[in-house]
Amino acid sequence: MFITSIKSRAIIYKPYFIPFFQFQPTLENWYNVLMGGYGPKAFVNSLIVAVLSSFLSLILGALAGYGLSRFKFRKWKNRDIAVFILSQRMMPPVAVIIPYFLIMRTFNLLDTWWALILAHSVFNLPLSTWLAMDFFNEIPLDIEDSALVDGCTYWGTFLRVTLPLSIPGLVAIYILCFIFSWNELLFALTLTYNKAYTVPVLIAGTLAFQQMAWWDLAVYTTLAIIPPVVLALMFEKYLVRGLTLGAVKF
């Protein structure tokens, strides 16, 4: 895609792959996308929605996962509650898109960042809750008991002891939620139309309405790949450790 994005429109269909040898690269397509059109707006919208929705999912998921990991409930068993939460993620997005649309229209949230932030957060919450619960289960209770004996409250133990020990898992949760939100199309296509559209919507519109403008499509696709890759490379150590935490049991 990057090679296609630096080709001129005259040679876009020719099988040239090596810049400077087979063709002269140009940044004209990048200039047209970044300095005009809908690209910058969609990129900013996607970034804001992905960052905030992932952060909200992480906070709520960490709290729910910690509660299911450390406390026992009277009416329902913890495992039953966890399975019920996970069952909400089993529904395909198309099954809930109409209720989401009606709710957002009722509260005048259509075509806003908050419509996508709330929708993505709710859809990511089961995954973040289950992962957080598994990560917290790997932390020995003796550490928290020692903090409580030293006079720390439950909230203090959670914030000062448990959360720092679970940073790799929390980073993994955030990255997974970010990737889903960044690549999500159906909610963005249905709940936005003019102001809050995201990069996947822009790419779909390029395919549908611009008669296969490969030069713009290549730039949009390359831009869409960059943030998740950069995020994964920046936190690779935490991501690998978080995804493997609790995976091997003896």
C-alpha positions, -999 to +999 in steps of 0.1 A: +000+000+000+028+024+008+045+018-026+011+025-043+007+057-023+039+072-036+032+064-073+019+090-096-016+086-110-002+079-145+016+047-134-008+036-107-018+005-126+017-005-138+036-033-119+063-011-106+076-020-071+111-005-066+112+033-061+139+053-079+147+023-101+114+015-117+096+047-111+101+082-096+083+084-062+061+114-055+043+127-024+016+143-043-010+119-031+000+123+005-001+161+001-036+160-014-049+138+014-032+155+044-036+191+033-072+189+020-102+166+017-115+145+046-084+126+056-071+148+085-106+151+101-112+114+099-078+106+114-084+130+143-118+116+149-105+080+150-077+089+173-100+107+198-126+079+198-100+051+201-080+067+229-110+077+250-131+046+245-102+023+253-094+043+284-130+041+295-132+004+288-099-001+307-111+017+338-145+000+340-131-034+331-103-031+357-128-023+384-152-050+374-124-076+370-110-067+404-144-071+420-150-105+404-115-116+414-115-105+450-150-105+463-178-131+465-214-121+458-244-135+476-271-139+450-250-150+420-217-168+418-188-149+405-184-173+376-220-168+366-216-131+366-185-133+345-202-156+320-231-132+318-208-103+311-189-123+284-222-133+268-228-096+259-197-098+237-210-129+218-237-109+201-226-096+167-226-058+163-253-059+137-277-073+164-274-043+186-269-015+161-305-005+159-310-002+197-278+018+198-290+041+170-323+047+188-306+054+221-281+078+206-309+096+187-329+100+219-300+117+237-290+137+206-256+120+204-257+110+167-227+122+147-207+130+178-176+115+194-195+104+224-218+081+204-188+061+192-170+063+225-199+049+244-207+022+218-171+010+216-167+011+254-198-010+259-187-035+233-151-038+246-162-040+283-167-078+284-133-085+270-115-060+293-134-074+323-124-110+316-088-102+309-085-080+340-101-107+361-075-132+349-046-108+355-058-100+390-062-137+398-025-141+392-016-116+419-012-133+453-037-123+480-009-123+505+005-091+490-029-073+495-033-087+530+000-073+540-010-039+527-043-041+547-024-051+578-002-021+574-033+002+575-040+006+538-077+007+528-092-015+501-091+014+476-055+022+487-045-014+482-061-015+448-045+017+436-011+014+453-004-023+452-026-042+428-027-018+398+011-013+396+016-051+397-009-055+368+004-028+345+015-053+318-020-068+317-036-034+317-015-023+288-024-054+268-061-047+275-057-011+264-040-020+231-066-047+223-094-022+229-076+005+209-072-018+179-109-028+179-120+008+182-096+020+155-107-006+130-144-007+138-167+002+109-203-007+115-209+015+145-191+044+129-209+040+096-243+040+114-239+065+142-220+091+123-225+108+089-209+142+087-188+154+116-175+124+136-168+099+108-137+078+112-109+064+090-127+030+082-158+050+071-135+072+049-119+041+034-153+025+027-165+058+011-134+059-011-142+024-024-179+032-029-181+067-042-148+076-059-146+049-085-116+031-071-092+060-065-063+038-057-039+066-049-062+080-021-071+046-009-034+036-005-027+067+015-057+062+038-049+026+043-013+033+052-024+060+076-048+036+092-020+010+098+004+034+115-012+041+149-018+005+160+016-006+148+034+023+166+014+016+198+023-021+197+060-014+191+061+012+219+046-012+245+058-045+230+074-056+263+042-050+282+020-064+255+038-098+253+040-101+290+004-091+295-010-115+269+010-144+283+002-136+320-017-165+334-016-185+301+006-213+315-007-231+345+009-260+363 
